[in-house]
Amino acid sequence: MGAKSSAPTPGTKLRVLALGLPRTGTPSISAALEILLNGPSYHGGAHMAQGSMSHMRKWMRCHRISYDARQQGREMTSLERTRVLALLAEQYEGFASVSDTPAFYYAEELCEVVPEDVVVVATRDVHAWWASKVEINALMRDWQRLKEVVLWPVPQGIGYWPAFSRLLLGGAYGEHLGRPGREVYERLVDLELRGWTTVPCDMSKYETPITVRK
């Protein structure tokens, strides 16, 4: 996950949605976008680890609404969707770009909140991705066990881990790769990570290429 969470800058417009799954170079992409857009980038992993209690409680409200609907096999109601859209706008206010958890989970909703944004979906070899996910999953389980044993401020975002785990089941990697494309085909930038690569700068109308590493 990201090394340090960025602080929002009042008045900053959200311009790029990096909707690739976790473990697809999201810290590097987040750092590159901060340079490219000259504005703070919201990296979900960093904020989950370092965010305030109040910030994470808002995420939990958002996750509970969407998770309950999915568990019941239905779409969110109009009221539920309105609440989720409002929470997303509030949580990402003041950031020029977003990446990592939970942005990918709300691809459709985010594209509605900011319909003019560029969307970046980073991919990697599915077997390498899964091996990386297994490693981080084990770490998250260790955090959960520690939380159950001692009163220690383990990252609050861990509470929505069941919803995230559910997304990973049943070929969700391939399913996710198709989802953002269906929603935002005309503004989608595919970024396949193989070692060092370059973020295409035309996506943000900037001329200087930004090199990132997965």
MDAnalysis code that builds the backbone (N, CA, C; Angstrom):
import MDAnalysis as mda
import numpy as np

u = mda.Universe.empty(642, n_residues=214, atom_resindex=np.repeat(np.arange(214), 3), trajectory=True)
u.add_TopologyAttr("name", ["N", "CA", "C"] * 214)
u.add_TopologyAttr("resid", np.arange(1, 215))
u.add_TopologyAttr("resname", ["MET", "GLY", "ALA", "LYS", "SER", "SER", "ALA", "PRO", "THR", "PRO", "GLY", "THR", "LYS", "LEU", "ARG", "VAL", "LEU", "ALA", "LEU", "GLY", "LEU", "PRO", "ARG", "THR", "GLY", "THR", "PRO", "SER", "ILE", "SER", "ALA", "ALA", "LEU", "GLU", "ILE", "LEU", "LEU", "ASN", "GLY", "PRO", "SER", "TYR", "HIS", "GLY", "GLY", "ALA", "HIS", "MET", "ALA", "GLN", "GLY", "SER", "MET", "SER", "HIS", "MET", "ARG", "LYS", "TRP", "MET", "ARG", "CYS", "HIS", "ARG", "ILE", "SER", "TYR", "ASP", "ALA", "ARG", "GLN", "GLN", "GLY", "ARG", "GLU", "MET", "THR", "SER", "LEU", "GLU", "ARG", "THR", "ARG", "VAL", "LEU", "ALA", "LEU", "LEU", "ALA", "GLU", "GLN", "TYR", "GLU", "GLY", "PHE", "ALA", "SER", "VAL", "SER", "ASP", "THR", "PRO", "ALA", "PHE", "TYR", "TYR", "ALA", "GLU", "GLU", "LEU", "CYS", "GLU", "VAL", "VAL", "PRO", "GLU", "ASP", "VAL", "VAL", "VAL", "VAL", "ALA", "THR", "ARG", "ASP", "VAL", "HIS", "ALA", "TRP", "TRP", "ALA", "SER", "LYS", "VAL", "GLU", "ILE", "ASN", "ALA", "LEU", "MET", "ARG", "ASP", "TRP", "GLN", "ARG", "LEU", "LYS", "GLU", "VAL", "VAL", "LEU", "TRP", "PRO", "VAL", "PRO", "GLN", "GLY", "ILE", "GLY", "TYR", "TRP", "PRO", "ALA", "PHE", "SER", "ARG", "LEU", "LEU", "LEU", "GLY", "GLY", "ALA", "TYR", "GLY", "GLU", "HIS", "LEU", "GLY", "ARG", "PRO", "GLY", "ARG", "GLU", "VAL", "TYR", "GLU", "ARG", "LEU", "VAL", "ASP", "LEU", "GLU", "LEU", "ARG", "GLY", "TRP", "THR", "THR", "VAL", "PRO", "CYS", "ASP", "MET", "SER", "LYS", "TYR", "GLU", "THR", "PRO", "ILE", "THR", "VAL", "ARG", "LYS"])
u.atoms.positions = np.array([
    [0.837, -1.179, 0.000],
    [0.000, 0.000, 0.000],
    [0.877, 1.235, 0.000],
    [0.265, 2.374, -0.171],
    [1.029, 3.605, -0.238],
    [1.776, 3.870, 1.052],
    [2.906, 4.574, 0.958],
    [3.728, 4.816, 2.133],
    [3.155, 5.909, 3.019],
    [2.500, 6.919, 2.424],
    [2.015, 8.045, 3.204],
    [0.756, 8.599, 2.562],
    [-0.237, 8.903, 3.389],
    [-1.475, 9.465, 2.857],
    [-1.289, 10.945, 2.565],
    [-1.897, 11.422, 1.492],
    [-1.804, 12.823, 1.103],
    [-2.952, 13.609, 1.716],
    [-2.709, 14.885, 1.968],
    [-3.753, 15.753, 2.509],
    [-4.499, 16.423, 1.365],
    [-5.810, 16.557, 1.475],
    [-6.572, 17.209, 0.411],
    [-6.271, 18.700, 0.341],
    [-6.403, 19.261, -0.844],
    [-6.230, 20.689, -1.053],
    [-7.586, 21.288, -1.411],
    [-8.110, 22.190, -0.587],
    [-9.428, 22.766, -0.872],
    [-9.500, 23.351, -2.280],
    [-10.589, 23.069, -2.968],
    [-10.791, 23.604, -4.300],
    [-10.220, 22.762, -5.420],
    [-9.470, 21.707, -5.074],
    [-8.891, 20.840, -6.103],
    [-9.977, 19.983, -6.741],
    [-9.964, 19.915, -8.066],
    [-10.963, 19.149, -8.806],
    [-10.462, 17.736, -9.072],
    [-11.314, 16.754, -8.859],
    [-10.976, 15.360, -9.155],
    [-10.938, 15.175, -10.667],
    [-9.776, 14.714, -11.185],
    [-9.574, 14.679, -12.629],
    [-9.249, 13.297, -13.180],
    [-8.646, 12.431, -12.377],
    [-8.271, 11.103, -12.863],
    [-8.709, 10.041, -11.857],
    [-9.373, 9.007, -12.363],
    [-9.784, 7.864, -11.548],
    [-8.923, 6.671, -11.932],
    [-8.054, 6.230, -11.036],
    [-7.247, 5.031, -11.274],
    [-8.007, 3.859, -10.656],
    [-8.699, 3.101, -11.481],
    [-9.637, 2.089, -10.996],
    [-9.121, 0.663, -11.116],
    [-7.800, 0.499, -11.234],
    [-7.238, -0.841, -11.218],
    [-7.354, -1.450, -9.832],
    [-7.309, -2.774, -9.773],
    [-7.384, -3.457, -8.487],
    [-6.137, -3.198, -7.647],
    [-6.220, -3.380, -6.319],
    [-5.022, -3.318, -5.485],
    [-3.982, -4.320, -5.977],
    [-2.720, -4.053, -5.705],
    [-1.593, -4.886, -6.130],
    [-1.356, -4.791, -7.635],
    [-1.714, -3.639, -8.221],
    [-1.393, -3.392, -9.631],
    [-0.603, -2.096, -9.762],
    [0.318, -1.880, -8.830],
    [1.175, -0.705, -8.902],
    [0.512, 0.577, -8.453],
    [-0.497, 0.479, -7.599],
    [-1.247, 1.673, -7.217],
    [-0.426, 2.741, -6.482],
    [0.545, 2.392, -5.610],
    [1.344, 3.453, -4.987],
    [2.149, 4.247, -6.012],
    [2.738, 3.554, -6.988],
    [3.521, 4.240, -8.013],
    [2.630, 5.100, -8.899],
    [1.475, 4.563, -9.255],
    [0.538, 5.332, -10.073],
    [0.071, 6.566, -9.314],
    [-0.216, 6.403, -8.030],
    [-0.648, 7.525, -7.203],
    [0.430, 8.605, -7.147],
    [1.683, 8.186, -6.940],
    [2.788, 9.146, -6.883],
    [2.975, 9.848, -8.223],
    [2.852, 9.092, -9.316],
    [3.007, 9.675, -10.645],
    [1.909, 10.687, -10.933],
    [0.694, 10.377, -10.531],
    [-0.420, 11.286, -10.782],
    [-0.293, 12.574, -9.981],
    [0.291, 12.498, -8.791],
    [0.511, 13.721, -8.025],
    [1.438, 14.668, -8.775],
    [2.455, 14.107, -9.429],
    [3.378, 14.927, -10.215],
    [2.699, 15.421, -11.485],
    [2.038, 14.521, -12.161],
    [1.420, 14.829, -13.448],
    [0.324, 15.879, -13.323],
    [-0.471, 15.774, -12.273],
    [-1.606, 16.675, -12.091],
    [-1.302, 17.833, -11.153],
    [-0.126, 17.790, -10.520],
    [0.268, 18.833, -9.571],
    [-0.805, 19.016, -8.491],
    [-1.232, 17.878, -7.941],
    [-2.251, 17.915, -6.903],
    [-2.249, 16.624, -6.115],
    [-2.847, 16.615, -4.924],
    [-2.830, 15.429, -4.063],
    [-3.599, 14.256, -4.658],
    [-3.086, 13.058, -4.418],
    [-3.730, 11.834, -4.888],
    [-4.180, 11.014, -3.679],
    [-5.400, 10.535, -3.724],
    [-5.937, 9.722, -2.634],
    [-5.619, 8.263, -2.915],
    [-4.669, 7.712, -2.154],
    [-4.365, 6.290, -2.261],
    [-5.076, 5.578, -1.120],
    [-6.023, 4.713, -1.472],
    [-6.873, 4.102, -0.461],
    [-6.140, 3.317, 0.603],
    [-5.118, 2.553, 0.212],
    [-4.383, 1.769, 1.190],
    [-3.717, 2.636, 2.234],
    [-3.132, 3.750, 1.789],
    [-2.466, 4.656, 2.719],
    [-3.464, 5.290, 3.677],
    [-4.620, 5.684, 3.160],
    [-5.617, 6.313, 4.024],
    [-6.268, 5.303, 4.954],
    [-6.371, 4.047, 4.523],
    [-6.916, 3.022, 5.398],
    [-5.981, 2.797, 6.582],
    [-4.677, 2.866, 6.322],
    [-3.692, 2.631, 7.371],
    [-3.487, 3.845, 8.265],
    [-3.664, 5.057, 7.701],
    [-3.312, 6.265, 8.431],
    [-4.460, 7.248, 8.607],
    [-5.639, 6.912, 8.062],
    [-6.764, 7.835, 8.130],
    [-7.350, 7.956, 9.526],
    [-8.102, 9.028, 9.733],
    [-8.730, 9.267, 11.029],
    [-9.912, 8.324, 11.243],
    [-10.318, 8.198, 12.491],
    [-11.463, 7.351, 12.820],
    [-12.725, 7.851, 12.129],
    [-12.938, 9.165, 12.130],
    [-14.148, 9.718, 11.521],
    [-14.165, 9.474, 10.020],
    [-13.001, 9.580, 9.389],
    [-12.900, 9.336, 7.948],
    [-13.251, 7.888, 7.624],
    [-12.734, 6.962, 8.405],
    [-12.996, 5.555, 8.144],
    [-14.438, 5.168, 8.480],
    [-15.029, 5.834, 9.460],
    [-16.432, 5.546, 9.768],
    [-17.334, 5.923, 8.592],
    [-16.981, 7.000, 7.893],
    [-17.760, 7.380, 6.707],
    [-17.635, 6.319, 5.622],
    [-16.422, 5.778, 5.465],
    [-16.256, 4.699, 4.496],
    [-17.098, 3.497, 4.894],
    [-17.139, 3.200, 6.185],
    [-17.904, 2.048, 6.636],
    [-19.393, 2.214, 6.341],
    [-19.904, 3.441, 6.483],
    [-21.312, 3.684, 6.150],
    [-21.552, 3.452, 4.663],
    [-20.626, 3.930, 3.856],
    [-20.735, 3.766, 2.408],
    [-20.685, 2.289, 2.027],
    [-19.737, 1.560, 2.592],
    [-19.582, 0.141, 2.276],
    [-20.793, -0.673, 2.734],
    [-21.328, -0.312, 3.890],
    [-22.460, -1.067, 4.413],
    [-23.663, -0.957, 3.487],
    [-23.907, 0.230, 2.952],
    [-25.044, 0.422, 2.047],
    [-24.892, -0.448, 0.808],
    [-23.739, -0.351, 0.156],
    [-23.542, -1.091, -1.092],
    [-23.412, -2.591, -0.847],
    [-22.754, -2.964, 0.261],
    [-22.563, -4.382, 0.555],
    [-23.888, -5.070, 0.864],
    [-24.732, -4.410, 1.630],
    [-26.029, -5.000, 1.960],
    [-26.849, -5.250, 0.702],
    [-26.817, -4.303, -0.228],
    [-27.572, -4.463, -1.473],
    [-27.052, -5.655, -2.265],
    [-25.730, -5.786, -2.351],
    [-25.142, -6.896, -3.101],
    [-25.439, -8.230, -2.430],
    [-25.383, -8.252, -1.115],
    [-25.670, -9.483, -0.382],
    [-27.107, -9.937, -0.620],
    [-27.997, -8.988, -0.810],
    [-29.404, -9.304, -1.034],
    [-29.717, -9.520, -2.509],
    [-28.698, -9.457, -3.350],
    [-28.873, -9.712, -4.765],
    [-29.700, -8.677, -5.495],
    [-29.559, -7.428, -5.099],
    [-30.345, -6.364, -5.719],
    [-29.492, -5.125, -5.970],
    [-30.026, -4.224, -6.779],
    [-29.395, -2.934, -6.990],
    [-29.709, -2.027, -5.801],
    [-28.881, -1.028, -5.579],
    [-29.182, -0.059, -4.536],
    [-30.446, 0.711, -4.902],
    [-31.225, 1.066, -3.894],
    [-32.392, 1.902, -4.137],
    [-31.929, 3.305, -4.511],
    [-32.846, 4.123, -4.991],
    [-32.504, 5.497, -5.362],
    [-31.943, 6.261, -4.172],
    [-32.540, 6.070, -2.999],
    [-32.068, 6.748, -1.795],
    [-30.689, 6.246, -1.400],
    [-30.474, 4.934, -1.449],
    [-29.173, 4.365, -1.102],
    [-28.095, 4.875, -2.050],
    [-28.404, 4.897, -3.322],
    [-27.431, 5.357, -4.311],
    [-27.084, 6.832, -4.097],
    [-28.087, 7.631, -3.775],
    [-27.848, 9.050, -3.502],
    [-26.911, 9.217, -2.317],
    [-27.102, 8.413, -1.283],
    [-26.239, 8.483, -0.096],
    [-24.808, 8.069, -0.432],
    [-24.663, 7.005, -1.214],
    [-23.327, 6.539, -1.597],
    [-22.613, 7.589, -2.442],
    [-23.305, 8.173, -3.401],
    [-22.697, 9.197, -4.253],
    [-22.255, 10.398, -3.428],
    [-23.064, 10.782, -2.446],
    [-22.714, 11.912, -1.589],
    [-21.486, 11.598, -0.743],
    [-21.413, 10.380, -0.210],
    [-20.260, 9.982, 0.597],
    [-18.992, 9.921, -0.240],
    [-19.080, 9.414, -1.460],
    [-17.914, 9.364, -2.340],
    [-17.407, 10.766, -2.642],
    [-18.319, 11.675, -2.953],
    [-17.927, 13.051, -3.248],
    [-17.259, 13.695, -2.041],
    [-17.772, 13.406, -0.855],
    [-17.213, 13.974, 0.371],
    [-15.838, 13.391, 0.682],
    [-15.694, 12.086, 0.559],
    [-14.440, 11.431, 0.901],
    [-13.306, 11.837, -0.035],
    [-13.605, 12.065, -1.294],
    [-12.568, 12.383, -2.273],
    [-12.440, 13.880, -2.543],
    [-13.150, 14.690, -1.788],
    [-13.089, 16.138, -1.989],
    [-11.677, 16.665, -1.726],
    [-11.164, 17.491, -2.627],
    [-9.848, 18.085, -2.455],
    [-8.713, 17.288, -3.051],
    [-9.025, 16.183, -3.747],
    [-7.992, 15.352, -4.372],
    [-8.089, 15.438, -5.892],
    [-6.929, 15.430, -6.548],
    [-6.883, 15.501, -8.010],
    [-7.062, 14.131, -8.645],
    [-6.735, 13.075, -7.906],
    [-6.861, 11.712, -8.434],
    [-7.088, 10.744, -7.283],
    [-7.584, 9.561, -7.617],
    [-7.797, 8.514, -6.622],
    [-7.280, 7.193, -7.169],
    [-6.871, 6.307, -6.277],
    [-6.408, 4.980, -6.687],
    [-6.573, 4.002, -5.532],
    [-6.480, 2.710, -5.846],
    [-6.509, 1.639, -4.858],
    [-7.884, 1.539, -4.184],
    [-7.938, 0.690, -3.172],
    [-9.165, 0.472, -2.415],
    [-9.663, 1.784, -1.807],
    [-10.951, 2.088, -1.826],
    [-12.022, 1.312, -2.438],
    [-12.493, 1.866, -3.781],
    [-11.670, 2.676, -4.453],
    [-12.126, 3.337, -5.689],
    [-12.631, 2.338, -6.726],
    [-11.872, 1.235, -6.913],
    [-12.255, 0.255, -7.931],
    [-13.625, -0.357, -7.649],
    [-13.976, -0.419, -6.375],
    [-15.236, -1.038, -5.951],
    [-16.435, -0.192, -6.374],
    [-16.181, 1.121, -6.545],
    [-17.252, 2.053, -6.900],
    [-17.015, 2.664, -8.280],
    [-16.548, 1.854, -9.214],
    [-16.233, 2.358, -10.553],
    [-17.428, 3.057, -11.190],
    [-18.557, 2.395, -11.198],
    [-19.754, 2.964, -11.832],
    [-20.195, 4.241, -11.133],
    [-20.196, 4.218, -9.807],
    [-20.659, 5.382, -9.051],
    [-19.721, 6.567, -9.219],
    [-18.409, 6.321, -9.191],
    [-17.452, 7.407, -9.353],
    [-17.552, 8.043, -10.731],
    [-17.807, 7.221, -11.732],
    [-17.942, 7.758, -13.082],
    [-19.191, 8.620, -13.207],
    [-20.129, 8.426, -12.312],
    [-21.322, 9.273, -12.284],
    [-21.053, 10.552, -11.511],
    [-20.274, 10.449, -10.434],
    [-19.946, 11.623, -9.629],
    [-19.116, 12.610, -10.435],
    [-18.144, 12.093, -11.186],
    [-17.249, 12.939, -11.986],
    [-17.240, 12.425, -13.425],
    [-18.272, 12.701, -14.198],
    [-18.422, 12.114, -15.535],
    [-17.385, 12.539, -16.553],
    [-16.656, 13.629, -16.296],
    [-15.675, 14.095, -17.275],
    [-14.269, 13.588, -16.996],
    [-14.061, 12.853, -15.916],
    [-12.719, 12.410, -15.547],
    [-12.166, 11.358, -16.503],
    [-10.822, 11.330, -16.594],
    [-10.120, 10.262, -17.294],
    [-10.054, 9.058, -16.358],
    [-10.197, 7.860, -16.908],
    [-10.148, 6.633, -16.109],
    [-8.942, 5.806, -16.529],
    [-8.122, 5.403, -15.559],
    [-6.952, 4.568, -15.802],
    [-7.180, 3.214, -15.141],
    [-6.989, 2.140, -15.896],
    [-7.084, 0.794, -15.331],
    [-5.760, 0.084, -15.578],
    [-4.987, -0.106, -14.507],
    [-3.704, -0.802, -14.607],
    [-3.928, -2.302, -14.461],
    [-3.222, -3.090, -15.256],
    [-3.333, -4.543, -15.183],
    [-1.948, -5.162, -15.062],
    [-1.904, -6.413, -14.627],
    [-0.661, -7.168, -14.581],
    [-1.004, -8.634, -14.812],
    [0.003, -9.451, -14.960],
    [-0.227, -10.880, -15.143],
    [-1.095, -11.404, -14.005],
    [-2.157, -12.126, -14.348],
    [-3.129, -12.534, -13.343],
    [-2.522, -13.451, -12.288],
    [-1.569, -14.304, -12.655],
    [-0.955, -15.214, -11.685],
    [-0.061, -14.441, -10.712],
    [0.681, -13.469, -11.240],
    [1.510, -12.635, -10.372],
    [0.629, -11.804, -9.444],
    [-0.483, -11.322, -10.000],
    [-1.406, -10.534, -9.181],
    [-1.966, -11.378, -8.038],
    [-2.382, -12.598, -8.340],
    [-2.982, -13.438, -7.307],
    [-1.980, -13.784, -6.215],
    [-0.739, -14.073, -6.598],
    [0.295, -14.371, -5.601],
    [0.492, -13.174, -4.677],
    [0.467, -11.983, -5.248],
    [0.611, -10.771, -4.456],
    [-0.580, -10.577, -3.529],
    [-1.789, -10.893, -4.024],
    [-2.985, -10.751, -3.208],
    [-2.980, -11.731, -2.040],
    [-2.524, -12.952, -2.270],
    [-2.454, -13.945, -1.202],
    [-1.564, -13.433, -0.076],
    [-0.470, -12.798, -0.456],
    [0.465, -12.266, 0.540],
    [-0.185, -11.171, 1.382],
    [-0.850, -10.218, 0.731],
    [-1.463, -9.123, 1.484],
    [-2.681, -9.608, 2.264],
    [-3.389, -10.624, 1.733],
    [-4.527, -11.192, 2.465],
    [-4.078, -11.767, 3.803],
    [-2.931, -12.451, 3.792],
    [-2.398, -13.031, 5.025],
    [-2.081, -11.935, 6.038],
    [-1.524, -10.828, 5.553],
    [-1.212, -9.711, 6.433],
    [-2.486, -9.131, 7.045],
    [-3.526, -8.981, 6.240],
    [-4.783, -8.447, 6.744],
    [-5.396, -9.370, 7.796],
    [-5.275, -10.676, 7.584],
    [-5.794, -11.617, 8.580],
    [-5.034, -11.491, 9.894],
    [-3.717, -11.273, 9.802],
    [-2.922, -11.091, 11.015],
    [-3.371, -9.844, 11.763],
    [-3.640, -8.760, 11.027],
    [-4.134, -7.535, 11.655],
    [-5.450, -7.791, 12.381],
    [-6.330, -8.552, 11.737],
    [-7.629, -8.828, 12.335],
    [-7.476, -9.622, 13.624],
    [-6.594, -10.615, 13.616],
    [-6.376, -11.416, 14.832],
    [-5.825, -10.543, 15.958],
    [-4.902, -9.651, 15.611],
    [-4.314, -8.775, 16.613],
    [-5.373, -7.857, 17.208],
    [-6.258, -7.373, 16.369],
    [-7.330, -6.498, 16.845],
    [-8.233, -7.221, 17.835],
    [-8.434, -8.513, 17.620],
    [-9.306, -9.283, 18.501],
    [-8.653, -9.581, 19.844],
    [-7.329, -9.488, 19.905],
    [-6.603, -9.843, 21.125],
    [-6.299, -8.627, 21.986],
    [-5.897, -7.527, 21.377],
    [-5.500, -6.343, 22.139],
    [-6.249, -5.120, 21.650],
    [-6.375, -4.130, 22.516],
    [-7.005, -2.863, 22.139],
    [-5.961, -1.977, 21.482],
    [-5.795, -2.172, 20.191],
    [-4.761, -1.457, 19.428],
    [-5.414, -0.889, 18.178],
    [-5.094, 0.367, 17.781],
    [-5.781, 1.001, 16.645],
    [-5.404, 0.411, 15.299],
    [-5.824, -0.822, 15.059],
    [-5.638, -1.430, 13.751],
    [-6.456, -0.630, 12.744],
    [-5.971, -0.443, 11.517],
    [-6.710, 0.341, 10.524],
    [-8.197, 0.000, 10.485],
    [-9.035, 1.024, 10.574],
    [-10.469, 0.815, 10.686],
    [-11.095, 0.258, 9.416],
    [-10.457, 0.479, 8.273],
    [-11.013, 0.000, 7.021],
    [-11.099, -1.500, 6.922],
    [-10.457, -2.201, 7.847],
    [-10.462, -3.660, 7.801],
    [-11.876, -4.220, 7.964],
    [-12.794, -3.415, 8.477],
    [-14.151, -3.877, 8.701],
    [-14.907, -4.252, 7.442],
    [-14.505, -3.703, 6.289],
    [-15.225, -4.058, 5.069],
    [-14.510, -5.153, 4.295],
    [-13.550, -5.824, 4.924],
    [-12.802, -6.896, 4.264],
    [-13.697, -8.009, 3.723],
    [-14.793, -8.412, 4.409],
    [-15.665, -9.443, 3.823],
    [-16.213, -9.052, 2.457],
    [-16.591, -7.791, 2.295],
    [-17.113, -7.342, 1.001],
    [-16.032, -7.397, -0.061],
    [-14.828, -7.001, 0.318],
    [-13.723, -7.028, -0.635],
    [-13.390, -8.466, -1.015],
    [-13.361, -9.366, -0.032],
    [-13.060, -10.766, -0.315],
    [-14.094, -11.368, -1.257],
    [-15.336, -10.996, -1.066],
    [-16.400, -11.500, -1.928],
    [-16.151, -11.092, -3.380],
    [-15.661, -9.881, -3.582],
    [-15.391, -9.382, -4.928],
    [-14.315, -10.212, -5.606],
    [-13.374, -10.743, -4.824],
    [-12.251, -11.470, -5.406],
    [-12.621, -12.876, -5.857],
    [-13.750, -13.383, -5.408],
    [-14.129, -14.756, -5.718],
    [-14.750, -14.873, -7.105],
    [-14.692, -16.066, -7.654],
    [-15.407, -16.341, -8.897],
    [-14.896, -15.602, -10.110],
    [-13.569, -15.499, -10.268],
    [-13.036, -14.847, -11.465],
    [-13.236, -13.349, -11.473],
    [-13.237, -12.735, -10.295],
    [-13.528, -11.307, -10.214],
    [-12.474, -10.455, -10.902],
    [-11.233, -10.967, -11.010],
    [-10.183, -10.170, -11.656],
    [-10.580, -9.837, -13.089],
    [-10.934, -10.854, -13.857],
    [-11.337, -10.610, -15.237],
    [-12.633, -9.833, -15.330],
    [-13.549, -10.101, -14.408],
    [-14.825, -9.387, -14.399],
    [-14.601, -7.902, -14.168],
    [-13.708, -7.575, -13.235],
    [-13.442, -6.176, -12.932],
    [-12.825, -5.455, -14.120],
    [-11.920, -6.117, -14.826],
    [-11.256, -5.476, -15.952],
    [-12.260, -5.068, -17.023],
    [-13.344, -5.798, -17.152],
    [-14.345, -5.444, -18.142],
    [-15.298, -4.368, -17.679],
    [-15.484, -4.255, -16.369],
    [-16.512, -3.361, -15.851],
    [-16.241, -1.882, -16.120],
    [-15.064, -1.336, -15.764],
    [-14.843, 0.079, -16.037],
    [-14.923, 0.397, -17.525],
    [-14.471, -0.552, -18.362],
    [-14.508, -0.313, -19.797],
    [-15.924, -0.176, -20.316],
    [-16.815, -0.983, -19.777],
    [-18.204, -0.901, -20.206],
    [-18.818, 0.428, -19.810],
    [-18.409, 0.960, -18.668],
    [-19.006, 2.192, -18.177],
    [-18.427, 3.442, -18.845],
    [-17.117, 3.412, -19.157],
    [-16.438, 4.646, -19.575],
    [-15.498, 4.398, -20.743],
    [-15.938, 3.658, -21.723],
    [-15.059, 3.233, -22.812],
    [-14.331, 4.402, -23.467],
    [-15.010, 5.512, -23.695],
    [-14.427, 6.614, -24.450],
    [-13.340, 7.358, -23.686],
    [-13.288, 7.231, -22.386],
    [-12.258, 7.946, -21.620],
    [-11.368, 6.998, -20.828],
    [-11.281, 5.753, -21.283],
    [-10.496, 4.738, -20.588],
    [-9.071, 4.677, -21.115],
    [-8.102, 4.637, -20.194],
    [-6.694, 4.448, -20.529],
    [-6.240, 3.143, -19.899],
    [-5.876, 2.157, -20.737],
    [-5.352, 0.888, -20.228],
    [-3.859, 1.025, -19.975],
    [-3.395, 0.542, -18.837],
    [-1.985, 0.636, -18.475],
    [-1.523, -0.728, -17.999],
    [-0.810, -1.467, -18.855],
    [-0.311, -2.789, -18.490],
    [1.075, -2.646, -17.887],
    [1.247, -3.154, -16.668],
    [2.498, -2.978, -15.940],
    [3.421, -4.171, -16.134],
    [4.584, -3.898, -16.692],
    [5.625, -4.923, -16.837],
    [6.959, -4.263, -16.523],
    [7.339, -4.317, -15.239],
    [8.553, -3.629, -14.837],
    [8.331, -2.128, -14.893],
    [9.259, -1.404, -15.516],
    [9.131, 0.041, -15.658],
    [8.317, 0.357, -16.899],
    [7.439, 1.310, -16.778],
    [6.621, 1.718, -17.914],
    [6.325, 3.203, -17.799],
    [5.657, 3.763, -18.776],
    [5.385, 5.194, -18.810],
    [3.891, 5.461, -18.823],
    [3.454, 6.364, -17.953],
    [2.055, 6.763, -17.940],
    [1.800, 7.631, -19.164],
    [0.814, 7.293, -20.008],
    [0.533, 8.107, -21.186],
    [0.047, 9.496, -20.798],
    [0.803, 10.521, -21.166],
    [0.513, 11.861, -20.675],
    [-0.632, 12.548, -21.391],
    [-1.000, 12.051, -22.575],
    [-2.108, 12.685, -23.269],
    [-3.421, 12.503, -22.520],
    [-3.453, 11.556, -21.557],
    [-4.688, 11.326, -20.817],
    [-5.050, 12.540, -19.983],
    [-4.064, 13.362, -19.639],
    [-4.342, 14.520, -18.808],
    [-3.912, 15.822, -19.470],
    [-3.622, 15.760, -20.765],
    [-3.218, 16.939, -21.516],
    [-1.919, 17.536, -20.971],
    [-1.025, 16.640, -20.509],
    [0.289, 17.050, -20.064],
    [1.327, 16.468, -21.011],
    [2.479, 17.118, -21.124],
    [3.479, 16.699, -22.090],
    [4.594, 15.861, -21.489],
    [4.839, 15.983, -20.194],
    [5.967, 15.295, -19.578],
    [5.601, 13.879, -19.174],
    [6.287, 12.851, -19.719],
    [5.968, 11.471, -19.337],
    [6.385, 11.183, -17.901],
    [5.612, 10.375, -17.234],
    [5.901, 9.982, -15.861],
    [6.164, 8.481, -15.835],
    [7.328, 8.066, -15.345],
    [7.686, 6.655, -15.308],
    [7.351, 6.069, -13.942],
    [6.716, 4.901, -13.949],
    [6.338, 4.247, -12.701],
    [6.799, 2.804, -12.720],
    [6.864, 2.219, -11.554],
    [7.238, 0.815, -11.434],
    [6.162, 0.085, -10.665],
    [5.832, -1.124, -11.112],
    [4.765, -1.873, -10.444],
    [5.218, -2.360, -9.081],
])
